[in-house]
Amino acid sequence: MTLKKITMALVAATTMAMAGGNIAPVEVEVEQALTGFYVGGAYSATANDITLGGVNGFDLGTDATHNGFTGIAGYNINEYVAVEGRYTWMATETYALASDLDGNTWGVYVKPQYGFGDAKIYGLLGYGQTTVSGSALDVLDNEGSFQYGVGAAYSVTRNVEVFGDWIRAYDDSTAVNELANASVESDVFTFGVNYKF
């Protein structure tokens, strides 16, 4: 091999090494964005559709909608699956039939997700408990159930995403409270921000 060929080979090898050095941090940065821990905070509107039956054959009904705050902690296993925990505090609301209702709901979910550029859609499948109570009525008292929902998110920056979703937190036509059998459906609509570490 001539000196000229050796020199060209060294130049080519050096160029490839330098190019590789420039590309590596980009690959690491993308990988970090797709995996790892995240936390979030959100506004939630919890809609409780409550129908009381069995009181002298007379049905009572109320739609109790609560404003609240949701705290979120999760981990992106990869770009397609995450695990997530949530806790929602419901603000106290006053209703004629059910007095002052407040409560909370929490859940732990498997979160399948699929991205389209900076946007993604996802599902939420898991287990949680819901409490809805008031000064004159305990509609739900730590009732555990399967929970499910769907949502969408958009990455504003590498670390920050905004999202909106819906979760069916509770659904039971035979829930028992202190007054009568009840039909209760509890939906949580959440809009918030996640920060990815």
N, C-alpha and C positions, 0 to 999 in steps of 0.2 A: 504494500500500500504506500502510495507516495505521500509526501509531506502535505501536499495540497488536499488530498482526500482525508487525511487524518484531521487537518484543521477544520474542514467542512463538517466532519462528523462531530467534532467537539462543539462547534458552533450550534449545530442542530440539536445536540443533546442539551446544551445550556439553555437554548431557546425554549425547548419543551419543558425543562424543569422550571424555568421562570414562568411560563404560561400556566403550568400546573399549580405553582404557588399562588398565582392570582385567582385561579378558579376555586381552589379549595375553600377559602373563607365564605364564598358565595354559597357553596353547597352546604356548609355547616349552618349558615344563617337560615337557609330555607328549611333545613331539617329541624332546627330549633323552633321555628315558627309553627311547624306542623305537629310537634309533640311537646309535652310538658304540662306543668300546672297552670291553672288560671283561676281568677276570682272575679266576682261580679256583684253588682248591685242593680236593683230594678224596681220600678213602680209596678204594682200588681192590682188588678181589679178582680176580686173574688165574687162570683155570682152563685148564691145558694138558692136553689129552687126547692122550697120546702112545702110539702102537702101533708097536713095532719089529718088522720082518719081515726074512726073508732070512738069518738067522743059523742055519745048518744046518737050515733048514726049520722052525725053532721061533719062534713069535711071543711077544714080550714086550710087556707093556702096563703103563702107569702113568698115574694121574691126578695131576698135579702142580698144586696150588693154592697161589698165592702171595699174601701180603698186600703192599700197596704204597701209594705215594703218587703222585698225578697232578697235574701243573701245567698250567694252561690259560690261553691268551690268545686273544681273539677280537674280532671287530668286527661289530656289527649294522648291516648295510647299510640295512635298513628293518625293519618289523615282521614281515616274512615270510621274510627270508633273512639269514643270517649266514655268516661264514667263521671257522673255528676251528682252532687248533693245540693238540696235546696231547703230553705226554711222561710216561710212567709208569715209575717205578722199581720193580722187583720185589724183595722181600726174599728172602734165601737160605733155601731149605727143603731138608731132608734126606730122601732117598728111597732105599730099598734097591737098586733096579735102576738108578737114574740118578744116584746120588751126590748131591752138594750142587748143586742147581739154583738159578740166579738169572737175571736178565735185565732187559730193558727193551723197551718198545714206544713208538713215536711215530707220529703221523698228522696229516695236514692235511685238513680236511673242508669241504665245502659243507654248510650246516645249514639246510634248509627248516624253517620253524616256523609254528605257528598258535596264537593266543592265545584264551583264554576268560576274560575278566576278568583276574584276577591269576594265572591258571594258563595253561600252554601245553604243547603237545606238539611234538616235533621229530624229525627224522631226521638222520643223519650219514652222508655219502657222500664217500669220499676215498681217499687212498693213504697207506700207512705201511710201516714196517719193524719186525720183531720179532726179538729175540735171546733165545734160551733156551740156557744153557750151564751146565756143571758141571765139577768136577775130573776126571771120567772120561768125559764125554760132551758133545759139542756137538750139540744137537738141531736148533737153528736158528741160523744165523749171518748176521745182517743180511738176512734174507729179505724182500724187498719184495712187497707184494700190495695188491689192492683191499680196502678196509675199509668196513664198513657197520654201522649200528646205529640204535636208537630210544631215546627218553627222554621225560621230563616234568619240568617245572620249576614252581615257585611263587614269586612275588614277595612276600617278607615285608615289604619296604619298597620305596620307589622305586628304591633303589640295590642292594639285596641280594636275591638269589634262591637258593633251595635246589633241588637237582636230583638225579635218579637216572637212569642209563641203562645200556644194554648195547651193546657193540661186538664184532663178530666181527673180531678183529685179524689172524687168519691161518687159512687152511684149505687144506691141500694133502695129497693122498694119495700124492704121489711125492717128498716132501721127502727130501733126501739129507744124511746126517750122516756122521761118521767111521767108524761101525760098519756101517750097513746102510740100506736104504731105510726110510723111516718115514712113517706117517700121523700128521699133527699138526693139531689144532684148538686155537686159542687164543682164549678169550673173556675180555673185560674188563668187569666189573661195577663201576660207579663211583657213589659217593654223595658230594656235596660242596656247596660254596657258591661262587657267583660274585658279584663286585662290579662293578657297572656305573658307569662314570664319567659 
